Amino acid sequence: MSVRSSCSQRWRLISILILGACSGAFAQGTGYWHTSGNLIIDSSGHTVRMAGINWYGFETTSQVVHGLWAQDYHTILKSIKNNGYNVIRLPYSNQMVESPIIPSNISYSNSSGAINTDLKGLNALQVMDEVISAAGALGLRVILDNHRSEAGNSAEPNGLWYTSAYPESAWIHDWTTLVSRYASYKDASGNPTVIAVDLRNEPHLIANGSHTGSCWTGDTALGGCPTTNSSQNWPAAAQRAGNAILSANSNLLIIVEGTDCYNGDCDWWGGNLEGVANHPVALSVSNRLVYSAHDYGPKLYQQSWFNGGTSYSSLSSVWNKFWGYINANHTAPVMVGEFGTDNNTSDIQSATPGSQGQWFESLVNFLQNNPSLSWTYWALNGEDSYGLLGNQYDSTPVSSLKQNELASIQSALSGGGGGGNGGTCSVVPSAPSGLAALAVSSSQINLTWAAVTPPSNCSITYNVFRSTTSGFTSSSSNQIASGLSAPSFANTGLAGATTYYYKVEALDASGSSPASAQASATTQQPASGGLACHVAYSIVNQWNTGFQAAIAIENIGTVNITSWTLKWTFPGNQQITNLWNGSYSQTSSTVMVNNLSYNGTIPAGGKYDGMGFTANLSGTNLPPASFSVNGMICH
């Protein structure tokens, strides 16, 4: 990815159903990790999901992670940890390894006092030592990413894993140097900090309009790209480097990215893994291989699949074609190593076909529905237009909406799974209870159920089954999700005005539980006449007996919203005491707000964000589950 310049209280409406994935996460992540089918497994046999973030800078000409001009690196690492990410993908260049400079882009004081004082006089590689050590001390894991050869921004332009100044021999030598250097870096519990290596960022075949970059074995566009073509065949080079790394440290995960094009079918740089089907990478140590793809939205490039007919289903088909099939077939684990969007609400969530927001929301849903997929968001960096943090690297993400989206697919490295004390799991779990289904749109139903208490020494996951026939029997033919760690699931891509029936099973190492009782919901009638809306609800202040909230109504449809009435129901005992820029009434927990004379029209593609209120409450202040405008449920 090229360098671009550039949990708070706002909630996505369904986040109250799915945020459990943050805390109940997969498993503990002890020791080195290995693979089993499409899963990543820790040394205790528990499933791990890498759910992290990219923090770039070591690969650039400044040769240091960015943001140290504003904050102490310990503070930034704590922000990563506190915002729920479990790994850092750390890009570097070969030039930084071989010719490290003493970085000048570091400050040693800010408004809070002294910062980064232990980095004074260190060269770039020594600074990386300190960053990795401090990350490990917080329980974070690190993926080293060879982003490019010469120091600079973005991927290597030639699309290869080497340049004339840094040939393949240097690339492999630098890799073995780094993995040997960091083999002893461990946290207080003895867990290694560096657990994986991403061999090369974004290999690609087409460079400067010619087929001179990296190809995958079998690519007919390059004469089959035989392994004897040692200057361009990427999987063969990945095997050579991967085996050399495993000779230095046999415990590491080896991450291999795709190319861009295969047999004339093109995706993002690093995103095309179609060649794996017939020409997989084979390493000298088994159960160490992870494939990785990058994926971006139409704001980066208008791919052909972004158009007026784009849907969650069509995007899923694209992802499954290029890389999702590897995960679905249990061939190997897959990591979405880069994906990102800016901090505009419409570019995070949108119902507009082919839009940036639709792409991002759909990809998050795809990752929700396929919890065996790992991911690292691009990027942490506050100067990046896709940055999670602001340009002063304050700990609070710029967009709480985006952070909540990402939180729904996070996975903690400790306390998850309900097992891990070294015994044998020998009891089948009980059936899940309390299954409930809620239709939130014409294409989505959210499921929740009571978490099953794991039997002794067991870790629980869940399988979800669906039918359009009441009283159905759960089976492999109607299973729609597996390996879920949280007791919730967002079922997307559904038909409008259709009743769906669901059952859930719990699973541990001894087997599957009986199916839960059935639950059902009917999707809403699809919006007509181009009407569609989104409501953002944000708590901006709170005290012991009350709070202040802000509401924004976004018109994501194709026609104007006029003379609007906004309606919602509080889930608790919240009682409005004052509301501005609207005329309201509240009956019990249900609130209706009508526009005033000056704000009654919200144009297509526009929004009205001047409304807010104060309210009294006691107890938990949960957000409303849904909002409607003129009787239409908002996304």
Secondary structure, DSSP 8 states (H G I E B T S, - for coil): --------S-B-TTHHHHTHHHHS-S----SS-EEETTEEE-TTS-EE--EEEE---TTSTT-S-TTTTTS-HHHHHHHHHHTT--EEEEEEEHHHHHS----S---SEETTEE-SGGGTT--HHHHHHHHHHHHHHTT-EEEEEEEESSS-SSS-TT-SS--SSS-HHHHHHHHHHHHHHTTT-B-TTS-BSEEEEE--S---SEETTEE-S-B-TT-GGGTT--TT-TTTBHHHHHHHHHHHHHHH-TTSEEEEE-BSEETTEE-STT-B-GGGGTS----SSSS-EEEEEE---TTT---TT-STT--HHHHHHHHIIIIIHHHHTTSS-EEEEE----S-GGGTS--STT-HHHHHHHHHHHHHH-TT-EEEES---TTSTT-SS-TT--SS-S-HHHHHHHHTT---SSS-TT--SS----S--------EEEE-SSS-EEEE-------TT---EEEEEEESSTT----GGGEEEEEE-SSEEEE-S--TT-EEEEEEEEEETTEE------EEEE------TT--EEEEEEEEEEETTEEEEEEEEEE-SSS-EES-EEEEE-SS--EEEEEESSEEEEETTEEEEE--TTS-EE-TT-EEEEEEEEEE--S-----S-EEETTEE--
